[in-house]
């Protein structure tokens, strides 16, 4: 049970956030809630099959909290996902927003979640560079699926809460950077 605590807490966060989104009639995030339930199931399965490291499971939990807060918490009338944390680049890019930070953090974590799967299927003596590139691409591919889900929410609910073209591309860049930083970390600690 203790090894599954972050996953169980992720379910609690998802349940609480889902209730909040029902009250708010936030259908966009209700779609994400269904998607996240599936993702929690995948993480649970990965943990049983590959014994995910604690850092990956706790990272997943903290990402869930950040993501749910991003869509459901408002500061002075501005959704948390739209808050500029550090004004590095102005409109239309608005870097560095909370949204971009959460994408970066998410793909740090996704890379840690995908890593044990990769490690289990790579032949001993395989190129570390090829392994690293494929790991980054795998985590970034999950990010592409995430953007497709966001697009589905826009189409299904006529919502534009996730932003437009610039937002999608900046999200993909943040995803890639998160995957790259996580992979560099894994290489530095000689995990592969």
N, C-alpha and C positions, 0 to 999 in steps of 0.2 A: 504493500500500500504506500509506504513512504517513497518508493521509487516512482510511483505514479502521481504523487501529490501535485506537482505543477500541472499535469494534464487534467487532474480532477478540478483543480482551482480554475483552470481555463474554462471548463464546463460551467462552473459557478459564475464566472465573469460573463460568459456568453448568455447564460440564462437571465442574469440581472439586466444586462444591456438589451436583450431581446424584449423584455418587459418594458423597459424605458422607451425603446423604439416603437413598440405598439402604442404606448400612451401618446407619443409624439406623432404617430401616424407617419413614421419615417420608413416608407416602403423600400427605399433604396437600401438602407442598412438592414432591413429584414431579409432581403435577398442575400446580403453578405453574411447574415447570421446563419442561414441555411448552408451556405458555402463553408463557413467556418466550422459548422458541426461536422461536415464531411472531413474537413482538414484535421480536426481534433481526432476523429476516428483513424485517420491515416497515421497521425503521430503516435497514437496509442499502439497501433499495429506495428509501426516501425520500432517502437520501444520494446515490444515483446519479441520481435524477430531479431533485432540487431543490438538491443541494449544501448539506447541512446545515452550519450554523456549528459550529466546533470546540467552542464552549461547550456546545452541545446534545449533541454526541456524547460528550464527556468527562463531562458531567453524567449522561448515560444510563449510562455505565460505572460511575461512582461510586454511582449509585442501585442498580445491580445488586449491587455489593459490599455496600452497606448492607442491601438486601433479603435477600440470601442469608445474611448474618451474622445478621440478625434472626430467621430461622427455624431456624438451625442452631447458633448459639453460645449457651451457657448460662453465666450468671454466678452462682455460688453456688446452683446448682439452678434458677435462674429464666431462662427463655428471654429472650434479648435484647429481643425485641419487647414483652415484658411489663415491662421495667424502666422505672420512673419516673425520668426525667432531672431534672426540676424539679417538685417537688410544689406546683403552682399551685392545683389543685382536687382534692379527695379523692374517695373512692368515692361513687357508682358510676362517675364520669367519669374519674378518675385522669389528670388532665392535668398535666403534659406527659410522656407516655410516649415511648419510642423509636419505637414504632409511629406515633404522630401526627407526629413529626418526619420520619420516612421518607415518610409520605404527603404532607406539605407539600413536601418536597424533590422527590419524584417529580413532582408536578404543576407545580412550577417548571419542571422539565425537559420534561415532556410539552407544556407550552405553547410552549417553545422549539422542540420538534420539529414541532408542528402549524403554527407561525407561517409557515414558508416556503410551505406548501401554501396557506394562506389568502391570503398576499400574492400568489401567482401567479394567483388567480382573482378577486380584487377589482378592480373597475373603477377606473381612475384618477379621483381626485376624490371617491371614496366617503367617507362620514362616518367620521371617526376613532373617534367614540364608538360607532357601530354596529359597526364592525370590532372594537373592543376587547371589547364585550359578547359578540359572537359567538365571539371567540377564547376568552374565559373559559368560555363555555358548552360549546364543543367540547372543551376540555381537561377540564372537569368531567364531561362525558359519558363520556369514557374512564375517569374515576374510577368512574362508575356501573357500567360494564362490569366493572371490576376487582372491585367489591363483589359483583356477580353471580357471578363466578368464585369468590370466597371462599365465597359461599353454596353453590355447587355442591360445593366441597370438604367443607363441613359435612355436606351431604346424602349425598354419595357415601361418605365415610369415617367418618361418625358422629364427626367431629372438632369440637371447639369451641375449637381453638387460636386462631382469629381473633376470638373474643369474640362477644358477643350484640348486641342491638339498640343499646345505648348505643355500643358500639364502632363499629358500622357507621355510625351517624349522625355520630359524632365524626370518623371517617375521611373522610366526605363533606365535612364542614366544613373539615378540614385540606386536602383536595384543592382545594376552592374557594379557600381562602386562598392556597395555592401558585400556582394559576392567576392569581389577581388580582394578586399581587405580581409575578409574571413579566410580566404584561401591562402593569402600571404601569412596570416597568423598560423594556420595549420601547417604550412611549410616550415615556418620559423621554429615551431615546437617539434619538428620532425615527426609529425603525425603520419606522413606518407613519404 
